[in-house]
Amino acid sequence: MALKNFHNIYFLGIGGIGMSALARYFKTLGKYVSGYDATETPLTQELSRQAIDIHYEDELKTIPEQIIKQKDFTLIVITPAIPTESIQLNYFKDNEYIIIKRAELLGFISKDFPTVAIAGTHGKTTVTTLAAHILLTADSISCAFLGGISKNYNSNLLLNSNFNNNTILLSSLHKHKYAVIEADEFDRSFLNLFPEIALITSMDADHLDIYGNKNEVEAAFLEFAKQVSPIGKLIINKKVNLKNLPEEIKTYSYSLTEEADFFASKITLNAGLYYVDIKCLNQKVENVKIAVPGLINVENVIAATAIAFLSGVDKATIKKSIENFTGVRRRFDIKINSEKVYIDDYAHHPEELRAFITSVKEIYPDKKITGIFQPHLYSRTRDFDKDFAQSLDLLDETILLEIYPAREKPIPGVTSNIILDKMKNNNKVLISKEKIIDTLKDRNIEVLLTMGAGNIDKEVEKIINFLTTT
């Protein structure tokens, strides 16, 4: 499929983090970009300010006239979150528009560049964003599609400064520079990618509504690893046990402190931030200040360093880039750091919660940790209720919210109560999202965490205002 033949790109679910990056990409190429989303958010507002036409009603009358009249020059991009009964989706199907999934479109784009792809059930967004930041600093990428908003660039799309619709695809300026892509395992999306460099951060059971069981999750990751270019490199977290990997794939390992091809040979904590020496094969990047907090981010830094080092980036650029990396929105995102501390995070899987909470406790060992958690998806809550309970028991007190359903319909008997009932720490409460502030009024807050992948982020500003005025 020749993307250059499409003048109009229409996104169903344009407000998604992956979809919005693609919308920005095609806007840069001079395409007419428009789309639908169910909810207006700060991200869709940012897209609108970039002259991308967005509406919020799933009706035929809201489809732009250009999309209706120029069918043969229009590409429809969809996300799995769009329900099958969508009025617009069915109109496009009935009228035989060319419809493509977001993941397939990323696959088409990646074929025009050597690709770096970062996969994993958690940690991939920060690793992708930092790796892209290092490679962009080194002038080694054309574009990067991120699963979060980079604080350094205030965007989920990074572009080389020379990247525009005149140079893309046709110019030798870009054909040897990388595309960096966050490789999503949901719906086996990452199997559309054939990277030159791939990294796997983690391989926990997740998305069992898609995979059914952990063995199928592992089989998909193995298939992803096998798609690495014959001249490429595969980097795997030493904790990941990827079985039956073909011997001909050039593989490297990384770890936090365990000896590996890439690991931290020294870690010190000073004023809430970590300083590390990073062993890189037979070399070392010394005394690196990691500006984003949390032990979990030390491991993410090592992963991104491995990508940069194997891409040929020099050690000085790697160190400088790490030290000026300011992180990703909603990933260990410190909102208040004074007498009271408030940190917001996207964690929505039991292992993510465990890693995040443990990292916070490492930095604030003598403070009470209060966490507000919004479970994401009925199926995930059902599949991991015991694991969620164990992770939340690491908190001193837990404020649990009702489940955010996202794309799912309710499952009988599945509510946040099944997590609450399995928690051993009795300092817990289940509330509606609307009662967060009233609940906080009754508590002595020292360190507060908000966690979840649903719409809990809409409460962040309210919480900041409460904590800073009381």
BAZA-895566 format. One line per 2 residues: number of its first residue (from 1); their letters; for each residue z, x, y of C-alpha. Coordinates in steps of 0.2 Angstrom, whole numbers, m for minus. Layout:
NUM	a	Z/X/Y; ...
This chain:
1	ma	0/0/0; m5/7/17
3	lk	8/4/29; m3/9/44
5	nf	m13/m7/41; 1/m18/45
7	hn	4/m22/64; 18/m34/62
9	iy	34/m31/51; 45/m46/49
11	fl	63/m44/42; 73/m57/33
13	gi	90/m51/34; 87/m39/49
15	gg	105/m37/53; 109/m28/37
17	ig	113/m10/39; 98/m4/29
19	ms	86/m17/36; 91/m13/54
21	al	87/6/51; 69/1/45
23	ar	67/m11/60; 71/3/72
25	yf	59/15/62; 44/3/63
27	kt	48/0/81; 47/18/85
29	lg	29/18/76; 24/5/89
31	ky	24/m10/77; 28/m28/82
33	vs	45/m30/74; 55/m46/72
35	gy	66/m55/60; 79/m67/55
37	da	98/m65/52; 111/m78/49
39	te	124/m71/61; 123/m62/78
41	tp	132/m46/77; 134/m31/88
43	lt	121/m22/78; 108/m36/80
45	qe	112/m36/99; 108/m18/99
47	ls	91/m21/91; 87/m35/103
49	rq	90/m23/117; 77/m12/109
51	ai	64/m26/111; 65/m32/93
53	di	63/m51/92; 78/m58/82
55	hy	83/m76/79; 97/m84/69
57	ed	90/m101/63; 82/m102/46
59	el	68/m113/52; 49/m112/53
61	kt	49/m116/71; 59/m99/75
63	ip	46/m88/66; 36/m79/80
65	eq	18/m86/83; 11/m68/80
67	ii	18/m68/62; 11/m86/59
69	kq	m7/m81/66; m9/m64/59
71	kd	m4/m66/41; m16/m52/35
73	ft	m8/m39/46; 10/m44/43
75	li	22/m37/31; 38/m47/26
77	vi	53/m37/21; 67/m45/12
79	tp	85/m41/6; 94/m47/m9
81	ai	106/m56/2; 93/m69/7
83	pt	96/m85/m4; 81/m91/m14
85	es	82/m108/m5; 78/m99/12
87	iq	66/m110/21; 57/m95/29
89	ln	56/m85/13; 48/m100/4
91	yf	36/m102/18; 30/m84/16
93	kd	29/m86/m3; 19/m102/m2
95	ne	7/m95/10; 5/m79/0
97	yi	11/m66/13; 14/m48/7
99	ii	32/m48/3; 42/m32/m1
101	kr	60/m28/m5; 69/m16/7
103	ae	71/m3/m7; 53/m3/m11
105	ll	48/m1/7; 60/15/8
107	gf	51/21/m8; 34/20/1
109	is	40/29/16; 48/43/6
111	kd	32/47/m2; 26/54/14
113	fp	40/67/15; 50/78/4
115	tv	65/68/2; 84/71/1
117	ai	93/56/m7; 111/54/m8
119	ag	118/41/m21; 135/36/m27
121	th	146/21/m29; 157/28/m14
123	gk	156/42/m2; 137/42/0
125	tt	136/35/18; 147/49/26
127	vt	138/63/15; 121/56/20
129	tl	125/55/39; 133/73/39
131	aa	119/80/29; 106/72/40
133	hi	116/79/56; 115/96/49
135	ll	97/96/44; 92/88/61
137	ta	102/102/70; 92/114/60
139	ds	75/105/64; 73/102/46
141	is	70/83/45; 58/70/51
143	ca	69/55/49; 85/49/41
145	fl	90/32/35; 109/29/35
147	gg	120/16/28; 131/17/43
149	is	131/20/61; 132/38/65
151	kn	145/41/80; 135/57/85
153	yn	119/47/88; 125/29/89
155	sn	112/24/76; 108/22/58
157	ll	91/30/60; 89/48/65
159	ln	72/55/71; 66/72/75
161	sn	63/73/93; 44/75/90
163	fn	43/60/79; 32/46/86
165	nn	18/35/81; 5/49/85
167	ti	13/62/73; 19/52/59
169	ll	11/55/42; m4/63/49
171	ss	3/79/57; 8/95/49
173	lh	22/95/60; 32/83/49
175	kh	24/85/31; 36/99/27
177	ky	52/91/35; 64/80/25
179	av	67/62/25; 85/59/21
181	ie	89/43/13; 105/35/7
183	ad	101/29/m10; 109/12/m14
185	ef	113/8/m32; 114/m10/m29
187	dr	100/m20/m38; 94/m2/m45
189	sf	87/0/m27; 88/19/m29
191	ln	75/19/m43; 62/18/m30
193	lf	65/36/m24; 58/52/m31
195	pe	68/65/m21; 66/84/m20
197	ia	85/85/m18; 97/72/m25
199	li	116/72/m24; 127/60/m33
201	ts	145/58/m26; 152/46/m38
203	md	148/35/m53; 162/21/m55
205	ad	159/4/m62; 153/m7/m48
207	hl	140/m21/m45; 144/m28/m62
209	di	136/m44/m57; 120/m34/m58
211	yg	123/m21/m71; 135/m31/m83
213	nk	145/m16/m88; 148/2/m84
215	ne	136/9/m97; 122/1/m88
217	ve	128/8/m71; 128/26/m79
219	aa	111/23/m87; 104/19/m70
221	fl	111/34/m62; 104/45/m76
223	ef	87/37/m73; 89/41/m54
225	ak	93/59/m59; 78/60/m70
227	qv	67/56/m55; 71/72/m46
229	sp	55/82/m43; 51/95/m56
231	ig	53/108/m42; 68/99/m35
233	kl	87/101/m36; 101/89/m42
235	ii	119/91/m35; 133/82/m44
237	nk	151/80/m40; 160/89/m54
239	kv	170/73/m57; 154/63/m62
241	nl	151/64/m81; 132/61/m81
243	kn	127/62/m100; 111/67/m108
245	lp	104/75/m92; 88/84/m96
247	ee	90/103/m96; 75/106/m86
249	ik	82/98/m71; 90/112/m59
251	ty	108/106/m57; 122/111/m46
253	sy	140/106/m45; 152/103/m31
255	sl	171/99/m30; 185/98/m18
257	te	195/112/m25; 190/114/m43
259	ea	179/129/m46; 161/124/m45
261	df	144/130/m37; 151/123/m20
263	fa	170/120/m17; 184/123/m5
265	sk	192/140/m8; 205/137/5
267	it	212/121/13; 224/120/27
269	ln	230/105/37; 234/108/56
271	ag	237/93/68; 230/81/57
273	ly	213/90/54; 208/101/39
275	yv	201/119/40; 192/125/25
277	di	183/140/18; 168/133/8
279	kc	161/143/m7; 142/142/m8
281	ln	136/150/m24; 139/168/m20
283	qk	142/166/m2; 155/158/9
285	ve	156/148/25; 173/153/32
287	nv	186/144/43; 177/128/46
289	ki	186/115/56; 182/97/50
291	av	183/86/65; 184/70/54
293	pg	201/67/46; 206/64/28
295	li	205/74/12; 192/63/6
297	nv	181/70/20; 184/87/15
299	en	175/83/m1; 161/74/8
301	vi	159/90/19; 157/101/4
303	aa	144/89/m3; 134/89/13
305	ta	136/108/14; 128/110/m3
307	ia	113/100/2; 111/110/18
309	fl	113/127/10; 100/123/m4
311	sg	88/117/9; 89/134/17
313	vd	100/130/32; 109/146/38
315	ka	128/146/37; 131/147/56
317	ti	121/131/59; 130/123/44
319	kk	147/127/52; 143/122/69
321	si	136/106/64; 151/101/53
323	en	163/106/68; 154/94/80
325	ft	151/80/68; 161/65/74
327	gv	159/53/59; 153/36/55
329	rr	158/19/61; 170/11/49
331	rf	173/26/39; 190/33/42
333	di	187/27/59; 203/31/70
335	ki	204/17/83; 222/22/90
337	ns	230/38/88; 246/38/98
339	ek	264/32/94; 255/19/83
341	vy	240/24/73; 226/12/68
343	id	212/16/56; 197/5/51
345	dy	187/9/35; 173/0/25
347	ah	182/3/8; 179/m11/m3
349	hp	180/m4/m21; 197/0/m29
351	ee	192/19/m30; 187/19/m12
353	lr	204/11/m7; 213/23/m18
355	af	205/38/m10; 206/31/8
357	it	225/27/7; 229/43/m2
359	sv	220/53/12; 230/43/25
361	ke	247/46/17; 243/65/16
363	iy	241/65/35; 255/54/39
365	pd	268/57/25; 283/51/35
367	kk	276/35/42; 275/18/35
369	it	258/13/30; 253/m5/32
371	gi	236/m11/26; 225/m26/29
373	fq	212/m29/15; 198/m41/14
375	ph	191/m42/m4; 172/m42/m4
377	ly	163/m54/m17; 170/m65/m30
379	sr	163/m56/m44; 170/m39/m39
381	tr	187/m47/m36; 186/m54/m54
383	df	180/m38/m62; 193/m26/m54
385	dk	208/m37/m49; 220/m25/m59
387	df	212/m10/m51; 213/m18/m33
389	aq	232/m22/m36; 235/m4/m41
391	sl	226/4/m26; 235/m8/m14
393	dl	252/m4/m22; 250/13/m14
395	ld	253/5/3; 270/2/10
397	et	265/m16/14; 250/m26/11
399	il	242/m40/21; 229/m48/10
401	le	215/m59/16; 204/m72/7
403	iy	188/m66/m1; 173/m63/9
405	pa	159/m71/m2; 143/m62/6
407	re	129/m68/m5; 139/m76/m18
409	kp	145/m94/m22; 163/m97/m27
411	ip	169/m93/m45; 181/m105/m52
413	gv	199/m97/m53; 194/m82/m43
415	ts	204/m80/m26; 213/m66/m18
417	ni	229/m73/m27; 223/m64/m43
419	il	225/m48/m34; 241/m53/m26
421	dk	249/m58/m42; 246/m42/m51
423	mk	253/m31/m37; 270/m23/m41
425	nn	275/m20/m23; 283/m36/m17
427	nk	280/m31/2; 264/m42/2
429	vl	257/m57/9; 241/m67/8
431	is	235/m75/24; 219/m82/32
433	ke	209/m70/44; 214/m81/59
435	ki	232/m77/56; 231/m58/57
437	id	238/m56/74; 252/m68/71
439	tl	257/m59/55; 257/m42/64
441	kd	269/m48/77; 282/m49/64
443	rn	280/m31/58; 285/m14/65
445	ie	268/m5/64; 268/13/62
447	vl	251/16/54; 239/1/52
449	lt	224/1/41; 210/m12/40
451	mg	199/m11/25; 184/m21/18
453	ag	165/m23/19; 165/m41/24
455	ni	168/m48/42; 185/m40/45
457	dk	177/m28/57; 176/m43/69
459	ev	195/m42/70; 195/m24/75
461	ek	195/m26/94; 208/m40/93
463	ii	219/m29/84; 217/m14/96
465	nf	221/m26/110; 237/m32/102
467	lt	243/m14/97; 240/m7/114
469	tt	248/m21/124; 264/m23/113
